[in-house]
Amino acid sequence: MMVSRYASGELSLGGLNILAGLPSENVIAFSYEDHTDDQGDSLIVEIADPSRTWMLNYCPKKGSECTAKVKVSNWTTLGDSRTLDCGSLWIDEISYAGPPNVVAVKATSIPPDGIKGEQQSDGWEETSLRQIAEEKAKKHGLSVVWATKKAPPVEARIDQNETPDIEFLRDKAKDQGLNVKLFNKQLIFYSEEEYEAQPGVFTITYGGSSILSFMFTSRLHDTYQKAEVSSVSPDTGNLVEGEFEDKDPASAKRGTTRHNIRVEDDSEGEGGEGGDGGNGERGKVGGGYPPYGIEIDTDADPASNERAKEKAKHHLRAKNKREKTATFRMFGNPDYLSGLNVDLVGFGLFDGKWFIESTVHEVGSNGYQTELKLHLALEGY
């Protein structure tokens, strides 16, 4: 008896997989999008509804908490069964179309309690981003994972002015060279620079049978050789300056990007517990999110000019990581996760270590496919 490979998606409400009783052909599409930053993870499930069961009798409530998974059985070899845990999500939108009758359910990892939409104003003295994050997380029923060795400085004054909480936290994190991922009821703070310094977890080789298509883009626009930041300290009136330069001799980047920012004079490093890389399993690689566990560094934060130099480095990285980007469409793999590095071999000028910014896992009429969006891992910053 031949055992065939199989891929499926699960969407559960109250612990019940609401797709389990449907004929497989009625689940038209199941697509989970996994991001590293700036937006929540998302899920779209499209279901054929020829008998109008969903339209007349069954409709999940918007705002309901759900969980989702992608499962494969006998995938690459007999007995190769794996699960991608998409974590907790909230139903954000439901739509119906026809004929033929199709219902689409959309969900997001961002809870509907106002962390994204409600404008907030607040202020703190002698505190750090981590302390504020803990406060905000508790308010929204979330937890904080500090998955970086960077110690957040204690700042004399931090203000939030008419900004949603998640946007405020992301802006403050970026100012300190950190990213924020919202996954499975967790606010995860991590350093893209630290992650890109990790070795590649996978190798994709040109001509490999798992590659369905690829595209590379290399650009010069809005990439820079150097970044400079400057600010007048609100405490002392002193001018605080810093700069950081890409030392790659082969770089084609030109010019300087300049930023006027606030750089605190009075700051100390905040000690803390080491990040454990997240909770819960998302597949066999890494486990949880982020996929790499990082222990915190409790050294004191450097002086203001050194902090300004660090901020210049963060600004340069934000610009230059868009210099080389790539998109790959692959035979589906639950182990492809955002935040991991992959080594490309046989692609000539594009060989090297690349960082996975986002993945889309799609189960549908074309089988199971995974799309990867990548940027070339930066070296030295």
SELOMI-915858 format. One record per residue (C-alpha): residue in one letter; x, y, z; residue number from 1. Coordinates in Angstrom, 2 decimals. Layout:
N
- A / X / Y / Z / NUM
...
***
This chain:
381
- M / 0.00 / 0.00 / 0.00 / 1
- M / 1.45 / 3.34 / -1.08 / 2
- V / 1.41 / 6.09 / 1.55 / 3
- S / 1.26 / 9.57 / -0.04 / 4
- R / 2.51 / 12.82 / 1.34 / 5
- Y / -0.11 / 15.14 / 2.79 / 6
- A / -0.30 / 18.75 / 3.95 / 7
- S / -3.18 / 20.44 / 5.73 / 8
- G / -4.08 / 23.50 / 7.74 / 9
- E / -5.89 / 23.64 / 11.07 / 10
- L / -7.99 / 26.53 / 12.37 / 11
- S / -9.25 / 25.93 / 15.90 / 12
- L / -11.80 / 27.82 / 17.99 / 13
- G / -12.19 / 26.75 / 21.61 / 14
- G / -9.86 / 23.84 / 20.94 / 15
- L / -12.01 / 22.50 / 18.06 / 16
- N / -10.58 / 22.36 / 14.54 / 17
- I / -13.42 / 23.89 / 12.53 / 18
- L / -11.92 / 22.63 / 9.24 / 19
- A / -11.75 / 18.98 / 10.31 / 20
- G / -15.26 / 18.04 / 9.14 / 21
- L / -14.93 / 19.61 / 5.70 / 22
- P / -14.00 / 17.74 / 2.50 / 23
- S / -10.38 / 18.62 / 1.73 / 24
- E / -11.41 / 20.18 / -1.60 / 25
- N / -13.65 / 22.65 / 0.27 / 26
- V / -10.63 / 24.24 / 1.96 / 27
- I / -9.65 / 26.31 / -1.07 / 28
- A / -6.72 / 28.12 / 0.53 / 29
- F / -4.90 / 28.26 / 3.85 / 30
- S / -2.20 / 30.94 / 4.05 / 31
- Y / -0.14 / 31.88 / 7.11 / 32
- E / 2.19 / 34.89 / 6.86 / 33
- D / 5.04 / 35.07 / 9.39 / 34
- H / 6.85 / 38.41 / 9.82 / 35
- T / 9.90 / 39.49 / 11.79 / 36
- D / 8.78 / 43.06 / 12.41 / 37
- D / 6.45 / 46.01 / 11.80 / 38
- Q / 3.25 / 44.07 / 11.42 / 39
- G / 1.54 / 41.14 / 13.02 / 40
- D / 1.44 / 37.64 / 11.61 / 41
- S / -1.68 / 36.96 / 9.58 / 42
- L / -3.84 / 34.07 / 8.46 / 43
- I / -6.31 / 33.78 / 5.58 / 44
- V / -8.53 / 30.71 / 5.14 / 45
- E / -10.91 / 30.42 / 2.16 / 46
- I / -13.67 / 27.81 / 2.34 / 47
- A / -16.14 / 26.70 / -0.31 / 48
- D / -19.69 / 26.85 / 1.08 / 49
- P / -21.93 / 25.27 / -1.59 / 50
- S / -24.72 / 24.41 / 0.87 / 51
- R / -24.50 / 27.84 / 2.57 / 52
- T / -23.79 / 26.24 / 5.95 / 53
- W / -21.45 / 29.05 / 6.95 / 54
- M / -23.65 / 31.77 / 5.50 / 55
- L / -26.87 / 30.63 / 7.21 / 56
- N / -25.87 / 28.81 / 10.37 / 57
- Y / -22.23 / 29.26 / 11.30 / 58
- C / -20.21 / 32.42 / 11.56 / 59
- P / -17.21 / 32.83 / 13.92 / 60
- K / -17.42 / 36.06 / 15.84 / 61
- K / -14.99 / 38.82 / 14.96 / 62
- G / -12.47 / 39.25 / 17.75 / 63
- S / -12.62 / 35.56 / 18.71 / 64
- E / -9.30 / 34.03 / 19.71 / 65
- C / -8.19 / 31.10 / 17.58 / 66
- T / -5.12 / 28.97 / 16.96 / 67
- A / -3.71 / 27.70 / 13.68 / 68
- K / -1.27 / 25.05 / 12.51 / 69
- V / 0.22 / 23.72 / 9.30 / 70
- K / 0.77 / 19.96 / 9.37 / 71
- V / 2.63 / 17.67 / 6.96 / 72
- S / 2.74 / 13.88 / 6.90 / 73
- N / 5.23 / 11.68 / 4.99 / 74
- W / 6.44 / 14.92 / 3.48 / 75
- T / 9.99 / 14.45 / 2.22 / 76
- T / 10.33 / 10.82 / 3.32 / 77
- L / 8.09 / 8.17 / 4.83 / 78
- G / 7.42 / 9.14 / 8.44 / 79
- D / 8.41 / 12.79 / 7.98 / 80
- S / 5.58 / 14.41 / 9.96 / 81
- R / 6.00 / 17.97 / 11.19 / 82
- T / 3.87 / 20.83 / 12.50 / 83
- L / 4.21 / 24.58 / 12.16 / 84
- D / 2.48 / 26.17 / 15.16 / 85
- C / 1.13 / 29.56 / 14.10 / 86
- G / 0.26 / 30.45 / 17.70 / 87
- S / -2.73 / 32.41 / 18.97 / 88
- L / -4.51 / 34.77 / 16.59 / 89
- W / -7.71 / 36.81 / 16.61 / 90
- I / -10.35 / 36.77 / 13.88 / 91
- D / -10.26 / 40.20 / 12.29 / 92
- E / -12.44 / 39.93 / 9.19 / 93
- I / -15.01 / 37.59 / 7.62 / 94
- S / -16.27 / 37.92 / 4.04 / 95
- Y / -18.67 / 36.01 / 1.79 / 96
- A / -18.69 / 35.92 / -1.99 / 97
- G / -20.51 / 34.04 / -4.71 / 98
- P / -21.39 / 32.35 / -6.82 / 99
- P / -19.80 / 29.93 / -6.19 / 100
- N / -20.19 / 30.56 / -2.48 / 101
- V / -16.89 / 31.16 / -0.67 / 102
- V / -16.27 / 32.37 / 2.89 / 103
- A / -12.94 / 33.95 / 3.80 / 104
- V / -11.75 / 34.15 / 7.42 / 105
- K / -8.87 / 36.49 / 8.23 / 106
- A / -6.99 / 36.55 / 11.53 / 107
- T / -4.03 / 38.42 / 13.01 / 108
- S / -1.58 / 37.92 / 15.88 / 109
- I / -2.36 / 41.44 / 17.15 / 110
- P / -5.05 / 41.33 / 19.86 / 111
- P / -8.14 / 43.51 / 19.29 / 112
- D / -7.93 / 45.31 / 22.65 / 113
- G / -6.46 / 48.58 / 21.35 / 114
- I / -2.72 / 47.90 / 21.37 / 115
- K / -2.65 / 48.76 / 17.66 / 116
- G / -5.43 / 51.29 / 17.16 / 117
- E / -6.04 / 53.40 / 20.25 / 118
- Q / -4.00 / 56.63 / 20.56 / 119
- Q / -2.27 / 56.83 / 23.95 / 120
- S / -0.27 / 59.49 / 25.79 / 121
- D / 1.92 / 58.80 / 28.80 / 122
- G / 5.25 / 59.69 / 30.37 / 123
- W / 7.94 / 58.01 / 32.47 / 124
- E / 11.00 / 59.21 / 34.36 / 125
- E / 14.16 / 57.23 / 35.14 / 126
- T / 12.93 / 54.13 / 33.38 / 127
- S / 13.84 / 51.85 / 30.48 / 128
- L / 12.16 / 50.44 / 27.41 / 129
- R / 12.05 / 47.01 / 29.03 / 130
- Q / 10.21 / 48.31 / 32.08 / 131
- I / 7.70 / 50.15 / 29.90 / 132
- A / 7.24 / 47.05 / 27.72 / 133
- E / 6.44 / 44.97 / 30.80 / 134
- E / 3.84 / 47.53 / 31.84 / 135
- K / 2.24 / 47.67 / 28.40 / 136
- A / 2.30 / 43.89 / 27.98 / 137
- K / 0.47 / 43.37 / 31.29 / 138
- K / -2.13 / 45.93 / 30.24 / 139
- H / -2.87 / 43.96 / 27.05 / 140
- G / -2.67 / 40.46 / 28.50 / 141
- L / 0.70 / 39.71 / 26.90 / 142
- S / 4.14 / 38.74 / 28.15 / 143
- V / 7.60 / 40.07 / 27.27 / 144
- V / 10.49 / 38.01 / 25.94 / 145
- W / 13.76 / 39.98 / 26.01 / 146
- A / 15.69 / 37.87 / 23.49 / 147
- T / 18.75 / 40.09 / 23.12 / 148
- K / 22.01 / 40.66 / 24.94 / 149
- K / 21.50 / 44.42 / 24.64 / 150
- A / 20.72 / 46.05 / 27.98 / 151
- P / 18.08 / 48.77 / 27.62 / 152
- P / 19.34 / 52.10 / 29.03 / 153
- V / 17.56 / 53.84 / 31.89 / 154
- E / 16.47 / 57.17 / 30.41 / 155
- A / 15.78 / 60.39 / 32.26 / 156
- R / 12.47 / 60.95 / 30.47 / 157
- I / 10.38 / 58.98 / 27.96 / 158
- D / 7.15 / 60.34 / 26.49 / 159
- Q / 4.37 / 58.72 / 24.49 / 160
- N / 2.37 / 61.28 / 22.53 / 161
- E / -0.93 / 60.23 / 20.92 / 162
- T / 0.51 / 56.97 / 19.61 / 163
- P / -0.84 / 53.39 / 19.74 / 164
- D / 1.08 / 51.25 / 22.24 / 165
- I / 2.52 / 48.80 / 19.70 / 166
- E / 3.70 / 51.64 / 17.44 / 167
- F / 5.26 / 53.45 / 20.40 / 168
- L / 7.13 / 50.32 / 21.55 / 169
- R / 8.39 / 49.59 / 18.04 / 170
- D / 9.64 / 53.15 / 17.56 / 171
- K / 11.48 / 53.08 / 20.90 / 172
- A / 12.92 / 49.66 / 20.10 / 173
- K / 14.18 / 50.76 / 16.69 / 174
- D / 15.85 / 53.75 / 18.34 / 175
- Q / 17.87 / 51.22 / 20.36 / 176
- G / 18.60 / 48.93 / 17.41 / 177
- L / 15.94 / 46.38 / 18.36 / 178
- N / 12.95 / 44.79 / 16.66 / 179
- V / 9.59 / 43.77 / 18.13 / 180
- K / 7.75 / 40.62 / 17.11 / 181
- L / 4.20 / 39.93 / 18.37 / 182
- F / 3.73 / 36.17 / 18.39 / 183
- N / 1.53 / 33.88 / 20.46 / 184
- K / 0.61 / 36.54 / 23.06 / 185
- Q / 4.26 / 37.58 / 23.45 / 186
- L / 6.05 / 40.86 / 22.74 / 187
- I / 9.47 / 39.62 / 21.66 / 188
- F / 12.34 / 42.12 / 21.61 / 189
- Y / 15.38 / 41.02 / 19.63 / 190
- S / 18.34 / 42.36 / 17.66 / 191
- E / 18.38 / 41.72 / 13.93 / 192
- E / 22.13 / 42.41 / 14.01 / 193
- E / 22.63 / 39.62 / 16.56 / 194
- Y / 20.44 / 37.24 / 14.59 / 195
- E / 22.28 / 37.88 / 11.33 / 196
- A / 25.57 / 37.04 / 13.09 / 197
- Q / 24.26 / 33.49 / 13.67 / 198
- P / 25.19 / 30.73 / 11.17 / 199
- G / 22.83 / 29.70 / 8.39 / 200
- V / 20.34 / 27.01 / 9.37 / 201
- F / 19.52 / 25.93 / 5.81 / 202
- T / 21.32 / 25.84 / 2.47 / 203
- I / 19.50 / 26.57 / -0.77 / 204
- T / 21.52 / 25.46 / -3.80 / 205
- Y / 20.89 / 26.69 / -7.35 / 206
- G / 19.05 / 24.04 / -9.34 / 207
- G / 17.71 / 22.33 / -6.22 / 208
- S / 14.43 / 20.49 / -6.71 / 209
- S / 12.75 / 22.37 / -3.85 / 210
- I / 13.09 / 25.74 / -5.66 / 211
- L / 9.99 / 26.70 / -7.63 / 212
- S / 11.09 / 30.25 / -8.53 / 213
- F / 13.34 / 33.05 / -7.31 / 214
- M / 14.10 / 36.72 / -7.90 / 215
- F / 16.97 / 38.91 / -6.70 / 216
- T / 17.02 / 42.72 / -6.54 / 217
- S / 20.14 / 44.85 / -6.03 / 218
- R / 19.70 / 48.60 / -5.73 / 219
- L / 21.74 / 51.72 / -5.11 / 220
- H / 18.90 / 54.15 / -4.34 / 221
- D / 18.61 / 55.10 / -0.65 / 222
- T / 21.71 / 53.14 / 0.43 / 223
- Y / 24.58 / 54.95 / 2.13 / 224
- Q / 28.24 / 54.70 / 3.01 / 225
- K / 27.88 / 56.51 / 6.31 / 226
- A / 25.29 / 57.65 / 8.86 / 227
- E / 25.61 / 60.63 / 11.18 / 228
- V / 23.40 / 61.56 / 14.13 / 229
- S / 23.42 / 64.69 / 16.27 / 230
- S / 21.37 / 66.12 / 19.09 / 231
- V / 21.45 / 68.85 / 21.70 / 232
- S / 21.10 / 67.19 / 25.10 / 233
- P / 17.92 / 68.33 / 26.87 / 234
- D / 19.74 / 68.02 / 30.21 / 235
- T / 23.07 / 69.77 / 29.60 / 236
- G / 22.67 / 71.68 / 26.35 / 237
- N / 25.76 / 69.90 / 25.00 / 238
- L / 25.94 / 68.81 / 21.36 / 239
- V / 26.03 / 65.01 / 21.14 / 240
- E / 27.31 / 63.54 / 17.86 / 241
- G / 28.07 / 60.12 / 16.46 / 242
- E / 28.74 / 58.47 / 13.11 / 243
- F / 29.15 / 55.00 / 11.66 / 244
- E / 30.62 / 54.03 / 8.27 / 245
- D / 30.33 / 50.92 / 6.11 / 246
- K / 33.95 / 49.82 / 5.69 / 247
- D / 33.28 / 47.33 / 2.89 / 248
- P / 35.83 / 48.28 / 0.16 / 249
- A / 33.63 / 46.70 / -2.52 / 250
- S / 30.60 / 48.75 / -1.54 / 251
- A / 28.98 / 50.86 / -4.26 / 252
- K / 27.05 / 52.94 / -1.74 / 253
- R / 27.70 / 56.65 / -1.64 / 254
- G / 26.78 / 59.61 / 0.53 / 255
- T / 25.73 / 60.11 / 4.13 / 256
- T / 22.33 / 59.81 / 5.79 / 257
- R / 21.93 / 62.37 / 8.60 / 258
- H / 19.51 / 62.32 / 11.52 / 259
- N / 18.72 / 64.71 / 14.35 / 260
- I / 17.68 / 62.62 / 17.33 / 261
- R / 17.42 / 62.73 / 21.09 / 262
- V / 20.42 / 61.13 / 22.80 / 263
- E / 20.15 / 60.94 / 26.58 / 264
- D / 23.22 / 61.90 / 28.65 / 265
- D / 22.18 / 60.25 / 31.91 / 266
- S / 21.74 / 56.53 / 31.36 / 267
- E / 22.79 / 53.21 / 32.81 / 268
- G / 22.52 / 49.63 / 31.64 / 269
- E / 19.69 / 47.66 / 33.11 / 270
- G / 20.45 / 44.10 / 34.16 / 271
- G / 17.94 / 41.37 / 33.63 / 272
- E / 17.14 / 37.81 / 32.89 / 273
- G / 18.46 / 36.19 / 29.73 / 274
- G / 16.01 / 35.72 / 26.88 / 275
- D / 15.17 / 32.10 / 26.25 / 276
- G / 14.20 / 32.55 / 22.60 / 277
- G / 10.48 / 32.35 / 23.23 / 278
- N / 8.02 / 29.78 / 24.47 / 279
- G / 6.21 / 27.03 / 22.67 / 280
- E / 7.27 / 24.95 / 19.68 / 281
- R / 6.93 / 26.20 / 16.13 / 282
- G / 8.70 / 23.34 / 14.40 / 283
- K / 11.90 / 21.39 / 14.87 / 284
- V / 14.30 / 24.26 / 14.17 / 285
- G / 14.92 / 26.54 / 17.12 / 286
- G / 11.54 / 26.03 / 18.78 / 287
- G / 9.44 / 29.05 / 19.74 / 288
- Y / 10.11 / 32.55 / 18.46 / 289
- P / 12.62 / 33.99 / 18.01 / 290
- P / 14.45 / 30.89 / 16.80 / 291
- Y / 17.76 / 31.79 / 18.45 / 292
- G / 18.09 / 32.01 / 22.25 / 293
- I / 20.15 / 35.07 / 23.37 / 294
- E / 21.41 / 35.81 / 26.87 / 295
- I / 21.33 / 39.41 / 28.09 / 296
- D / 24.50 / 41.44 / 28.58 / 297
- T / 24.42 / 43.35 / 31.88 / 298
- D / 27.32 / 45.73 / 31.10 / 299
- A / 26.61 / 49.43 / 31.63 / 300
- D / 25.46 / 51.44 / 28.65 / 301
- P / 28.22 / 53.56 / 27.02 / 302
- A / 28.52 / 57.34 / 27.29 / 303
- S / 26.36 / 59.64 / 25.17 / 304
- N / 28.72 / 59.95 / 22.20 / 305
- E / 29.09 / 56.17 / 22.05 / 306
- R / 25.31 / 55.85 / 22.22 / 307
- A / 25.05 / 58.32 / 19.35 / 308
- K / 27.48 / 56.17 / 17.36 / 309
- E / 25.31 / 53.14 / 18.06 / 310
- K / 22.24 / 55.01 / 16.85 / 311
- A / 24.08 / 56.00 / 13.69 / 312
- K / 24.83 / 52.31 / 13.12 / 313
- H / 21.15 / 51.46 / 13.59 / 314
- H / 20.11 / 54.09 / 11.04 / 315
- L / 22.69 / 52.88 / 8.50 / 316
- R / 21.56 / 49.28 / 8.94 / 317
- A / 17.90 / 50.22 / 8.45 / 318
- K / 18.77 / 51.83 / 5.11 / 319
- N / 21.35 / 49.39 / 3.76 / 320
- K / 19.57 / 46.12 / 4.51 / 321
- R / 17.35 / 46.96 / 1.50 / 322
- E / 20.36 / 47.03 / -0.86 / 323
- K / 20.11 / 43.33 / -1.78 / 324
- T / 16.81 / 41.51 / -1.39 / 325
- A / 15.40 / 38.24 / -2.70 / 326
- T / 12.16 / 36.30 / -2.96 / 327
- F / 12.08 / 32.51 / -3.19 / 328
- R / 9.07 / 30.27 / -3.74 / 329
- M / 9.84 / 26.82 / -2.40 / 330
- F / 8.33 / 23.39 / -2.00 / 331
- G / 6.54 / 23.75 / 1.35 / 332
- N / 8.62 / 23.43 / 4.51 / 333
- P / 7.29 / 24.06 / 8.05 / 334
- D / 10.86 / 24.68 / 9.24 / 335
- Y / 11.25 / 27.86 / 7.17 / 336
- L / 10.68 / 30.58 / 9.77 / 337
- S / 11.24 / 34.32 / 9.81 / 338
- G / 14.30 / 35.30 / 11.84 / 339
- L / 16.49 / 32.45 / 10.58 / 340
- N / 19.50 / 32.68 / 8.26 / 341
- V / 19.86 / 30.67 / 5.08 / 342
- D / 23.01 / 30.13 / 2.97 / 343
- L / 22.65 / 30.53 / -0.80 / 344
- V / 25.07 / 28.52 / -2.97 / 345
- G / 25.51 / 28.53 / -6.73 / 346
- F / 23.84 / 31.90 / -7.32 / 347
- G / 27.10 / 33.65 / -8.26 / 348
- L / 27.10 / 37.27 / -7.14 / 349
- F / 24.24 / 36.49 / -4.76 / 350
- D / 25.95 / 33.69 / -2.86 / 351
- G / 26.21 / 34.23 / 0.89 / 352
- K / 24.20 / 34.32 / 4.08 / 353
- W / 20.70 / 35.77 / 3.85 / 354
- F / 18.22 / 36.69 / 6.59 / 355
- I / 14.59 / 35.54 / 6.35 / 356
- E / 12.40 / 38.62 / 6.89 / 357
- S / 9.08 / 36.87 / 6.33 / 358
- T / 7.56 / 33.63 / 5.13 / 359
- V / 4.17 / 32.74 / 3.67 / 360
- H / 3.01 / 29.14 / 4.11 / 361
- E / 0.25 / 28.31 / 1.63 / 362
- V / -1.77 / 25.10 / 1.47 / 363
- G / -4.19 / 24.98 / -1.44 / 364
- S / -4.82 / 23.78 / -4.97 / 365
- N / -1.10 / 24.00 / -5.76 / 366
- G / -0.23 / 21.80 / -2.79 / 367
- Y / 1.93 / 23.23 / -0.01 / 368
- Q / 4.37 / 26.00 / -0.92 / 369
- T / 6.45 / 28.44 / 1.14 / 370
- E / 7.49 / 31.90 / -0.02 / 371
- L / 10.59 / 33.45 / 1.57 / 372
- K / 11.46 / 37.14 / 1.58 / 373
- L / 15.15 / 37.69 / 2.34 / 374
- H / 17.80 / 40.37 / 2.63 / 375
- L / 21.55 / 39.85 / 2.50 / 376
- A / 22.92 / 39.61 / 6.04 / 377
- L / 25.01 / 42.71 / 6.79 / 378
- E / 28.54 / 42.27 / 8.06 / 379
- G / 30.08 / 44.56 / 10.69 / 380
- Y / 26.78 / 46.20 / 11.67 / 381
***
